[in-house]
Amino acid sequence: MGVMYYAEYLHLFERARNAYIRQCGKSYSFVEEQGFFLPVREASIRYRSPGRYDDLVYIRIGISEWGRASIRFVYEIRDELKEKILSTGSTQHAFVTRDGRPCAIPAWFRELCSHIRQPEAGEPLY
């Protein structure tokens, strides 16, 4: 059909999330080495305009919600020129230990992400 496969947006969300954590100063591998994992509890995507095969895209990401043991990332995918929103979405992640038990978000992870400006409630991502 010449448009990006609908599930590919989730792959883009994951890549953006990993890049975000790396931009904060650590890798997701480091988080796992510390004994913490962030499985997806919930994912939502709103498709607004189709991405085309081989298009370059711009992805904006932020943390919209911190729970005691969960975190919500929000995403906006735009065309390369940032003129058109292709999709918006979010993923909620639990913080769990190696054995899969929910745990409080470690203070070092909150601190790690605190220096990047987060979107305000209702603020568009662009």
C-alpha positions in Angstrom: 0.0 0.0 0.0 3.0 2.3 0.1 2.5 3.3 3.8 4.3 2.5 6.9 3.0 -0.7 8.6 0.9 0.2 11.6 2.9 -1.8 14.1 6.2 -0.2 13.0 5.1 2.9 15.0 5.7 0.8 18.2 9.2 0.0 17.0 9.8 3.7 16.5 8.5 4.4 20.0 10.9 1.9 21.4 13.9 3.3 19.5 13.0 6.8 20.7 12.7 5.6 24.3 16.1 4.0 24.1 17.6 7.1 22.6 15.9 9.3 25.3 17.4 7.2 28.1 20.8 7.4 26.4 20.4 11.2 26.0 19.8 11.3 29.8 23.3 9.9 30.2 22.9 6.1 30.4 21.7 3.2 28.2 18.8 0.9 28.7 21.3 -1.9 29.0 22.7 0.0 32.1 19.2 0.0 33.6 18.9 -3.7 33.1 22.5 -4.2 34.5 21.2 -2.5 37.7 18.5 -5.2 38.0 15.5 -3.2 36.7 13.3 -3.8 33.7 10.5 -1.7 32.1 8.0 -4.0 30.5 5.2 -2.2 28.6 1.9 -2.3 30.5 -0.1 -0.3 28.0 0.4 1.2 24.5 -1.7 3.6 22.5 -1.3 5.1 19.1 -3.4 7.6 17.2 -2.6 7.5 13.5 -3.1 10.9 12.0 -1.4 10.9 8.6 0.3 8.0 6.9 4.1 7.7 6.8 5.4 6.5 3.5 7.9 3.8 2.9 11.5 5.1 3.2 10.3 8.5 4.7 12.6 10.1 7.2 10.7 11.1 10.4 11.2 13.3 13.5 10.2 11.8 16.8 9.6 13.8 20.0 9.4 12.0 23.3 8.8 13.0 26.9 7.7 11.6 30.2 4.2 12.7 31.0 3.6 10.7 34.2 5.6 9.3 37.1 4.0 6.8 39.3 5.5 5.1 42.3 6.4 2.0 40.2 5.4 3.1 36.7 6.3 5.7 34.1 4.4 6.9 31.0 6.3 8.1 27.9 4.5 10.2 25.2 5.5 10.4 21.6 4.8 12.5 18.5 6.0 11.4 15.1 6.2 14.0 12.4 7.5 14.2 8.9 11.1 15.1 8.3 10.2 18.8 7.9 8.1 18.7 11.1 5.1 20.1 9.1 2.7 17.2 9.5 1.9 15.0 12.5 2.0 11.3 11.5 1.0 9.9 14.9 0.9 10.5 18.6 0.9 7.9 21.3 2.0 6.7 24.7 3.4 3.7 26.5 3.2 3.0 30.2 5.9 0.9 31.7 6.1 -0.9 35.1 9.4 -0.9 36.9 10.1 -4.5 37.9 13.0 -6.5 39.4 14.8 -9.4 37.6 12.2 -11.8 39.0 9.4 -9.7 37.6 8.2 -8.1 40.8 7.0 -4.5 40.7 9.3 -2.1 42.5 9.5 1.6 43.2 11.3 3.6 40.6 14.9 4.0 41.8 15.9 7.6 42.8 18.9 7.4 40.5 16.6 6.8 37.5 14.4 9.8 38.4 17.5 11.9 38.8 18.9 10.7 35.5 15.8 11.9 33.6 15.2 15.1 35.6 17.6 17.4 33.6 15.6 17.0 30.4 12.6 19.4 30.2 9.3 17.4 30.2 6.1 18.4 28.4 3.5 20.1 30.6 0.1 18.5 30.9 -1.8 19.3 27.7 1.3 20.7 26.0 1.6 19.6 22.4 4.7 17.7 21.4 6.4 19.4 18.5 
